[in-house]
Amino acid sequence: MLYQIMDGTVSAGGIPILSHIDLTIKGKEKIGVVGRNGAGKTTLLRLIAGELELDRDDKRMGPGIVSDRPLTIQILHQDAVAPGDKEKTVEELLLAHCPVKDPFSPERSAYEVGYDRLFTGFGFAKADKKKPLSAFSGGEQKKIAFIRLLLIKPDILLLDEPTDHLDIATVEWLEQYMKSYEKAVVTVSHDRFFLDQVVDVVYALEAGKLERYPGSYTHYREQRRKDLALRRKAYERQQQELARLDGLVERFKHKPNKASFARAKRKMADRMERIEKPVEDDVHIFTGDITPLIPGSKWALEAEHLKVGYDKPLLELSLRVKRGQKIGIIGDNGAGKTAFLKTVAGLLPVLKGRCRLGERTTIGYFDQHSAAIRSEKRVKEHFHDLFPSLTEKEVRSVLGAYLFKGRDVSKRVSDLSGGERARLVLAELLQSRPNLLLLDEPTDHMDIQAKETLESALRAFKGTVLFVSHDRYFLRQVAEALLLFDGQGAMYYPFGYAHYLERRRSPGSDLAAQIRAEDQALIAGLKAAPRPERHRLREIGTEEAYLDWQLRLKGEQLEGARKKVEQLWDAWQEAGGAWCGPMPEELADAWEAWTESCILWDEAAAGRP
């Protein structure tokens, strides 16, 4: 199967939304479409679905949209269920689309088996089939509409924010299902982890233009940064060359014996194909450290038989958090995650047990209410009042690092969106440089650019971080260890989120034991918690185990990089080495990767106690 849009433009009110775009969908490709809010992502889906048409363009060769055969295309909209369908039962809606009407046919039976699998996979009970759609919430109605599309199995399935309203368990189930889906999928999503798990091609939509990147979302982001750096350098070099040529023209155009020379330089400049100034990526990557004003003691937090909750305990736990750790807290709603952070922050009383902060601990606390700030002050005035020692230039520089640029700093705080206010509060917290950050869902309402900026800031932060998040990509990027809340206690997991997922998915193993045999050797010397504590603290690792594991991984990377350098070096020497020309680019890149691996291994070794 092949579907193509070639040199296509879509306008609204005479303003181009999509401008001379090219898009190709091949076979069973899983494609992600990313871009800022308002960039035209939903417009692109509607164009592929046939709900919109391309602008007429007499200069375009061909029809603009072609396919190698007639295709079935279906789209999952944000408003998923038509008003006329809401009084139908789920069964009436879903079975109406079965292509086989004979209830005794094997094909009909296979359809119903698939229907049952999808229905329960999305978290419904079988008895829910008899309910009318009006009895379900908006999120549940979207799930049902999604099931209908998956049963139809169109050649191209178009999804607009498919993970909205889904819990993590359902999203993970959907990821596995979509990987094996036998047709093409094009999805618009802000869920970067979902994109990473599902897509093999990313289209970036920016300023009306589409650009194709093979690979996962993470690969796209890495390649995008490299491409942007190259384009920026190429643009700057051309601007320097144009300035040089203009300078020569101005210098010699009035000199009779140099007039022809000046005309030649002018023609050279005029003939030069202009490189467009690249649109900067609205993400700030922190390159320096964000260091707390006061380091604090070795142990940032110690809890023993700590019971947390509101009117009654939600869970009990015992743990120690070492200075500098970044720990993500995950678990079902109501498991006590927020109550734990509030107890540590001193906003809730300790119900029982002990909770002690390290000496000279300074706390920065953020929750969903933190972003509800209201002020008639401008952003720069509000920030300057909090940090009066900063100059106006320094205020603009700090705010710029958190994506408040240009006119943004002159907005009234009360006029900011929820995501912008959250970003402003987090900028204030990090600028105040506490040594313990407690963050409860810090990325809610943030766009991808803001999330990536915050991820970079937290990686640069040298203090301790305890945070709750449902954003799995954010967890993977920031958390170096996890606390797993199950409503009764907490399990400390000494590795990152990707490691946790890999072990959790290992077949036939209990979650508390999901560490590979080679990893188990690293924690063989672990001093187990006393038996009376084990009912609450199912501890499977220590900070030392985590550092050992990191060191082993860095050693494996170092060995792999060394072998690659040796292989490429030997091949180059056999071909004549330096006698046949400079070092090949592949060898130079491998040598650089080996050097970087040496540095990383040395840093990991230095971090051992």
HUQUI-V96260 format. One record per residue. N is the residue number from 0. RES is the residue in one letter. PSI is psi in whole degrees, 0 to 359 (999 if undefined). BURIAL is I if it has 16 or more other ideal C-beta (glycine too) atoms within 10 Angstrom, else O. Layout:
BEGIN
n=<N	N>
res=<RES	RES>
psi=<PSI	PSI>
burial=<BURIAL	BURIAL>
END
This chain:
BEGIN
n=<0	1	2	3	4	5	6	7	8	9	10	11	12	13	14	15	16	17	18	19	20	21	22	23	24	25	26	27	28	29	30	31	32	33	34	35	36	37	38	39	40	41	42	43	44	45	46	47	48	49	50	51	52	53	54	55	56	57	58	59	60	61	62	63	64	65	66	67	68	69	70	71	72	73	74	75	76	77	78	79	80	81	82	83	84	85	86	87	88	89	90	91	92	93	94	95	96	97	98	99	100	101	102	103	104	105	106	107	108	109	110	111	112	113	114	115	116	117	118	119	120	121	122	123	124	125	126	127	128	129	130	131	132	133	134	135	136	137	138	139	140	141	142	143	144	145	146	147	148	149	150	151	152	153	154	155	156	157	158	159	160	161	162	163	164	165	166	167	168	169	170	171	172	173	174	175	176	177	178	179	180	181	182	183	184	185	186	187	188	189	190	191	192	193	194	195	196	197	198	199	200	201	202	203	204	205	206	207	208	209	210	211	212	213	214	215	216	217	218	219	220	221	222	223	224	225	226	227	228	229	230	231	232	233	234	235	236	237	238	239	240	241	242	243	244	245	246	247	248	249	250	251	252	253	254	255	256	257	258	259	260	261	262	263	264	265	266	267	268	269	270	271	272	273	274	275	276	277	278	279	280	281	282	283	284	285	286	287	288	289	290	291	292	293	294	295	296	297	298	299	300	301	302	303	304	305	306	307	308	309	310	311	312	313	314	315	316	317	318	319	320	321	322	323	324	325	326	327	328	329	330	331	332	333	334	335	336	337	338	339	340	341	342	343	344	345	346	347	348	349	350	351	352	353	354	355	356	357	358	359	360	361	362	363	364	365	366	367	368	369	370	371	372	373	374	375	376	377	378	379	380	381	382	383	384	385	386	387	388	389	390	391	392	393	394	395	396	397	398	399	400	401	402	403	404	405	406	407	408	409	410	411	412	413	414	415	416	417	418	419	420	421	422	423	424	425	426	427	428	429	430	431	432	433	434	435	436	437	438	439	440	441	442	443	444	445	446	447	448	449	450	451	452	453	454	455	456	457	458	459	460	461	462	463	464	465	466	467	468	469	470	471	472	473	474	475	476	477	478	479	480	481	482	483	484	485	486	487	488	489	490	491	492	493	494	495	496	497	498	499	500	501	502	503	504	505	506	507	508	509	510	511	512	513	514	515	516	517	518	519	520	521	522	523	524	525	526	527	528	529	530	531	532	533	534	535	536	537	538	539	540	541	542	543	544	545	546	547	548	549	550	551	552	553	554	555	556	557	558	559	560	561	562	563	564	565	566	567	568	569	570	571	572	573	574	575	576	577	578	579	580	581	582	583	584	585	586	587	588	589	590	591	592	593	594	595	596	597	598	599	600	601	602	603	604	605	606	607	608>
res=<M	L	Y	Q	I	M	D	G	T	V	S	A	G	G	I	P	I	L	S	H	I	D	L	T	I	K	G	K	E	K	I	G	V	V	G	R	N	G	A	G	K	T	T	L	L	R	L	I	A	G	E	L	E	L	D	R	D	D	K	R	M	G	P	G	I	V	S	D	R	P	L	T	I	Q	I	L	H	Q	D	A	V	A	P	G	D	K	E	K	T	V	E	E	L	L	L	A	H	C	P	V	K	D	P	F	S	P	E	R	S	A	Y	E	V	G	Y	D	R	L	F	T	G	F	G	F	A	K	A	D	K	K	K	P	L	S	A	F	S	G	G	E	Q	K	K	I	A	F	I	R	L	L	L	I	K	P	D	I	L	L	L	D	E	P	T	D	H	L	D	I	A	T	V	E	W	L	E	Q	Y	M	K	S	Y	E	K	A	V	V	T	V	S	H	D	R	F	F	L	D	Q	V	V	D	V	V	Y	A	L	E	A	G	K	L	E	R	Y	P	G	S	Y	T	H	Y	R	E	Q	R	R	K	D	L	A	L	R	R	K	A	Y	E	R	Q	Q	Q	E	L	A	R	L	D	G	L	V	E	R	F	K	H	K	P	N	K	A	S	F	A	R	A	K	R	K	M	A	D	R	M	E	R	I	E	K	P	V	E	D	D	V	H	I	F	T	G	D	I	T	P	L	I	P	G	S	K	W	A	L	E	A	E	H	L	K	V	G	Y	D	K	P	L	L	E	L	S	L	R	V	K	R	G	Q	K	I	G	I	I	G	D	N	G	A	G	K	T	A	F	L	K	T	V	A	G	L	L	P	V	L	K	G	R	C	R	L	G	E	R	T	T	I	G	Y	F	D	Q	H	S	A	A	I	R	S	E	K	R	V	K	E	H	F	H	D	L	F	P	S	L	T	E	K	E	V	R	S	V	L	G	A	Y	L	F	K	G	R	D	V	S	K	R	V	S	D	L	S	G	G	E	R	A	R	L	V	L	A	E	L	L	Q	S	R	P	N	L	L	L	L	D	E	P	T	D	H	M	D	I	Q	A	K	E	T	L	E	S	A	L	R	A	F	K	G	T	V	L	F	V	S	H	D	R	Y	F	L	R	Q	V	A	E	A	L	L	L	F	D	G	Q	G	A	M	Y	Y	P	F	G	Y	A	H	Y	L	E	R	R	R	S	P	G	S	D	L	A	A	Q	I	R	A	E	D	Q	A	L	I	A	G	L	K	A	A	P	R	P	E	R	H	R	L	R	E	I	G	T	E	E	A	Y	L	D	W	Q	L	R	L	K	G	E	Q	L	E	G	A	R	K	K	V	E	Q	L	W	D	A	W	Q	E	A	G	G	A	W	C	G	P	M	P	E	E	L	A	D	A	W	E	A	W	T	E	S	C	I	L	W	D	E	A	A	A	G	R	P>
psi=<139	129	134	140	128	122	47	143	137	127	158	121	30	359	121	131	315	128	107	52	155	134	138	134	122	134	239	27	141	112	133	139	123	156	169	161	133	4	340	19	314	325	319	316	317	327	313	324	348	6	340	158	156	150	149	134	105	340	344	135	122	178	342	321	126	156	156	354	165	133	147	129	129	148	138	107	168	318	96	333	129	144	325	346	353	340	356	152	163	316	318	317	313	321	341	337	3	125	344	119	338	115	345	1	143	324	322	319	318	321	316	327	315	322	314	317	314	317	314	328	329	9	10	156	151	328	340	345	332	355	148	154	331	344	354	155	170	319	319	324	323	322	317	318	324	314	318	317	320	329	325	325	63	161	323	118	123	125	128	107	63	339	358	138	6	139	168	320	319	321	317	320	317	321	314	322	316	329	324	3	132	4	180	148	136	121	138	125	145	358	96	326	319	314	317	322	331	316	152	0	140	132	123	126	118	130	38	357	147	138	132	133	113	145	187	177	316	319	319	316	319	314	323	316	318	314	318	320	318	318	322	316	318	318	315	320	318	320	321	319	319	320	321	315	318	323	319	319	312	326	324	354	336	4	119	319	356	5	320	324	316	319	321	320	325	317	322	317	320	325	344	126	122	135	124	144	124	144	118	143	121	59	133	125	117	122	338	175	147	104	132	150	323	124	323	176	172	319	114	328	138	130	137	119	41	124	127	152	194	266	330	159	139	327	166	141	157	133	165	133	121	147	132	352	149	107	123	141	121	156	170	159	138	3	348	12	308	320	322	311	319	325	317	322	350	10	342	144	153	123	324	156	201	138	114	127	152	161	141	34	130	132	137	119	135	129	187	334	340	329	4	22	144	131	143	358	156	157	312	325	316	315	319	324	329	330	70	342	346	142	166	323	318	321	313	324	315	313	323	325	336	26	19	98	156	236	346	325	347	1	150	141	321	342	356	152	168	317	323	320	319	318	321	315	318	324	319	316	312	327	331	346	60	176	357	116	129	112	125	107	60	340	4	134	5	146	175	320	318	321	315	327	316	320	315	318	318	329	327	341	129	4	196	141	127	123	147	133	144	356	104	327	317	317	314	324	332	316	130	346	168	150	121	112	130	15	349	321	194	137	125	127	117	8	175	179	321	318	317	314	317	316	323	328	356	126	141	20	144	145	317	346	12	68	132	158	320	330	327	326	333	334	18	330	10	131	109	149	147	146	319	338	347	340	343	323	94	76	133	13	172	172	323	319	319	316	321	315	316	317	319	318	316	323	321	318	318	316	318	319	321	316	321	318	315	315	312	324	314	318	320	319	320	330	359	351	221	341	334	8	182	166	131	150	321	320	319	318	318	320	318	319	322	316	316	321	322	317	315	320	319	320	319	320	323	336	354	141	999>
burial=<O	O	I	I	I	I	O	I	I	I	O	O	O	O	O	O	I	I	I	O	I	O	I	O	I	O	O	O	I	I	I	I	I	I	I	O	O	O	I	I	I	I	I	I	I	I	I	I	I	O	O	I	O	I	I	O	O	O	O	O	O	O	O	I	I	O	O	O	O	O	I	O	I	I	I	I	I	O	O	I	I	O	O	O	I	O	O	I	O	I	O	O	I	I	I	O	O	I	O	O	O	O	O	O	O	O	O	I	O	O	I	I	O	O	I	O	O	I	I	O	I	I	O	I	O	O	O	I	I	O	I	O	I	O	O	I	O	O	O	I	I	I	I	I	I	I	I	I	I	I	I	O	O	I	I	I	I	I	I	I	I	I	I	O	O	I	O	O	O	I	I	I	I	I	I	O	O	I	O	O	O	O	I	I	I	I	I	I	I	I	I	I	I	I	I	I	I	I	I	O	I	I	I	I	I	I	O	I	I	I	O	O	I	O	O	I	I	I	O	I	I	O	O	I	O	O	I	O	O	O	O	O	O	O	O	O	O	O	O	O	O	O	O	O	I	O	O	I	I	O	O	I	O	O	O	O	O	O	O	O	O	I	O	O	I	O	O	O	I	O	O	O	O	O	O	O	O	I	O	O	I	O	I	I	O	I	O	O	O	O	O	I	O	O	O	I	O	O	I	I	I	I	I	O	O	I	I	I	I	O	O	O	O	I	I	I	I	I	I	I	I	I	I	I	I	I	I	I	I	I	I	O	O	O	I	I	I	I	I	I	I	I	I	I	I	O	O	I	O	O	I	O	I	O	I	O	I	I	O	O	I	I	I	I	I	I	I	O	O	I	I	O	O	O	O	O	O	I	I	I	I	I	I	I	O	O	O	O	O	O	O	O	O	O	I	I	O	I	I	O	I	I	I	I	O	O	O	I	I	O	I	O	I	O	O	I	O	O	I	I	I	I	I	I	I	I	I	I	I	I	I	O	I	I	I	I	I	I	I	I	I	I	I	O	O	I	I	I	O	I	I	I	I	I	I	I	I	I	I	O	I	O	I	I	I	I	I	I	I	O	I	I	I	I	I	I	I	I	I	I	I	I	I	I	I	O	O	O	I	I	I	I	I	I	I	I	I	O	I	I	I	O	I	O	O	O	O	O	O	O	O	O	O	I	I	O	O	O	I	O	O	I	I	O	O	O	O	O	I	O	O	O	I	O	O	I	I	I	I	I	I	I	I	I	I	I	I	I	I	I	I	O	O	I	O	O	I	I	O	O	I	O	O	I	I	O	O	I	O	O	O	I	O	O	O	O	O	O	O	O	O	O	O	O	O	O	I	O	O	I	I	O	I	I	O	O	I	O	O	I	I	O	O	I	O	O	O	O	O>
END
